[in-house]
């Protein structure tokens, strides 16, 4: 309801500026967010004091410590409220920075983050990178015999290829869709 959203946004607006900025970036990362990604995107070295403010304000909570420290929003509506305070252009720019942070931090484990990278790049409007990661993720799903996941990823890749108006990519993705038993839509 609008009244609830207004109340949640007001809660976020009452935060100190650094904490408010941090919660907005965290909202872009997702419901759960690794502290290393948040630190890289914000460029903030001293995260403990800022996350402590968010913990005391009951906006986030610790999600897990291993294999690395992650936090989660106390409620999905808090994440949505924080996202709603960002202008669309700012949000797109942040999605691109989040994707770049994942590429950098998890460069040795990039295969595990392919769908996530595709998602962030698609939201940043860097459709060429989104397509590349979607195709890699779909190929990986196919190699693991995860047909449903592969079909879903190839379908998303087709939409992105069409947005790019890339005839070669469209043909390549349609062929892969047929290979997993799905007629291109």
C-alpha positions as a printed Julia matrix, in Angstrom:
185×3 Matrix{Float64}:
  0.0     0.0     0.0
  1.16    3.57   -0.7
  1.01    4.53    2.98
  3.36    1.68    3.91
  5.77    2.56    1.11
  5.75    6.2     2.25
  6.5     5.12    5.81
  9.36    2.85    4.7
 10.86    5.55    2.48
 10.62    7.99    5.39
 12.54    5.49    7.55
 15.29    5.37    4.95
 15.27    9.16    4.52
 15.89    9.61    8.28
 19.19    7.73    8.04
 22.47    9.66    8.01
 23.52   10.44    4.4
 26.3     7.82    4.27
 24.03    5.06    5.59
 21.21    6.13    3.25
 23.55    5.95    0.26
 24.8     2.56    1.42
 21.28    1.12    1.75
 20.4     2.36   -1.74
 23.41    0.59   -3.26
 22.64   -2.52   -1.22
 19.1    -2.47   -2.63
 20.52   -2.49   -6.16
 22.66   -5.53   -5.32
 19.63   -7.44   -4.09
 17.76   -8.74   -1.07
 20.96  -10.44    0.08
 24.24   -8.65   -0.56
 27.89   -9.55    0.04
 29.75   -6.9     2.02
 32.73   -7.01   -0.38
 30.5    -6.12   -3.34
 28.86   -3.31   -1.39
 32.26   -1.93   -0.35
 33.6    -2.09   -3.91
 30.59   -0.37   -5.47
 30.43    2.4    -2.86
 34.18    2.83   -2.59
 33.73    2.99    1.16
 36.58    1.5     3.13
 35.02    1.81    6.58
 31.95   -0.37    6.29
 31.53   -1.45    9.91
 30.21    1.86   11.23
 27.8     2.32    8.31
 26.45   -1.23    8.44
 26.12   -0.84   12.22
 23.77    2.12   11.64
 21.64   -0.02    9.3
 21.64   -2.92   11.76
 20.56   -0.63   14.64
 17.86    0.91   12.43
 16.55   -2.63   11.89
 16.82   -2.29    8.1
 19.31   -5.11    7.52
 20.51   -8.16    9.41
 23.43  -10.51    9.07
 22.62  -13.27    6.61
 25.77  -15.42    6.68
 29.42  -15.23    7.6
 30.84  -18.07    5.51
 32.19  -18.23    2.84
 31.99  -14.45    3.16
 30.04  -11.89    5.12
 26.6   -11.18    3.63
 23.68   -9.14    4.84
 20.02   -9.22    3.97
 17.23   -6.69    4.14
 14.99   -7.32    7.1
 12.05   -7.3     4.69
 11.77   -7.25    0.9
  9.61   -4.13    1.12
 12.55   -2.25    2.68
 14.69   -3.17   -0.31
 11.94   -2.02   -2.7
 11.54    1.25   -0.79
 15.3     1.91   -0.97
 15.26    1.18   -4.72
 12.34    3.54   -5.22
 14.43    6.44   -3.88
 16.86    6.16   -6.81
 16.37    7.85  -10.15
 16.23    5.36  -13.06
 19.49    6.65  -14.58
 21.27    6.32  -11.23
 19.88    2.83  -10.78
 21.14    1.76  -14.25
 24.58    3.2   -13.51
 24.7     1.34  -10.19
 23.66   -1.95  -11.82
 26.62   -1.58  -14.16
 28.97   -0.89  -11.24
 27.61   -3.91   -9.34
 28.22   -6.15  -12.38
 31.76   -4.79  -12.74
 32.39   -5.42   -9.03
 31.26   -9.05   -9.38
 33.49   -9.47  -12.45
 36.47   -8.1   -10.57
 36.0    -9.75   -7.17
 34.91  -13.14   -8.5
 37.1   -13.24  -11.61
 38.3   -16.74  -10.7
 34.75  -17.97  -10.09
 32.98  -16.15  -12.9
 31.2   -19.31  -14.12
 29.27  -19.44  -10.85
 27.98  -15.89  -11.34
 27.0   -15.91  -15.03
 23.2   -15.51  -14.6
 23.74  -12.8   -11.99
 26.12  -10.9   -14.28
 23.66  -11.17  -17.16
 20.9    -9.84  -14.9
 22.88   -6.84  -13.69
 24.16   -5.96  -17.16
 20.65   -6.2   -18.62
 19.38   -3.8   -15.98
 22.29   -1.46  -16.65
 21.3    -1.46  -20.32
 24.67   -2.89  -21.36
 22.83   -5.4   -23.53
 25.92   -6.66  -25.35
 27.48   -7.82  -22.06
 24.12   -9.14  -20.89
 23.84  -11.22  -24.06
 27.38  -12.57  -23.7
 26.75  -13.65  -20.1
 23.32  -15.09  -20.91
 24.81  -17.2   -23.68
 27.62  -18.42  -21.42
 25.13  -19.21  -18.63
 22.84  -21.06  -21.03
 25.75  -23.07  -22.44
 26.8   -23.98  -18.91
 23.25  -25.04  -17.98
 23.07  -27.13  -21.16
 26.38  -28.82  -20.35
 25.02  -29.7   -16.9
 21.87  -31.12  -18.53
 19.7   -28.49  -16.82
 17.32  -28.2   -19.77
 14.67  -26.01  -18.15
 17.22  -23.52  -16.9
 19.01  -23.55  -20.26
 15.73  -22.93  -22.11
 14.88  -20.02  -19.81
 18.35  -18.49  -20.27
 18.25  -18.95  -24.06
 14.8   -17.31  -24.12
 16.14  -14.33  -22.2
 19.15  -14.21  -24.52
 16.82  -14.1   -27.53
 14.98  -11.1   -26.09
 18.27   -9.28  -25.52
 19.55  -10.19  -29.01
 16.35   -8.77  -30.49
 16.78   -5.57  -28.47
 20.27   -5.3   -29.92
 18.86   -6.05  -33.38
 21.8    -8.42  -33.92
 20.78  -10.82  -36.71
 23.75  -13.12  -36.09
 23.02  -13.4   -32.39
 19.3   -13.91  -33.04
 20.01  -16.79  -35.42
 22.58  -18.34  -33.07
 20.25  -18.14  -30.05
 17.21  -19.42  -31.97
 19.27  -22.43  -33.06
 20.3   -23.13  -29.46
 16.68  -22.79  -28.32
 15.61  -25.41  -30.85
 18.47  -27.64  -29.64
 16.99  -27.65  -26.13
 13.54  -28.39  -27.52
 11.96  -24.93  -27.44
 10.47  -23.2   -30.46
 11.69  -19.59  -30.61
  8.88  -17.18  -29.8
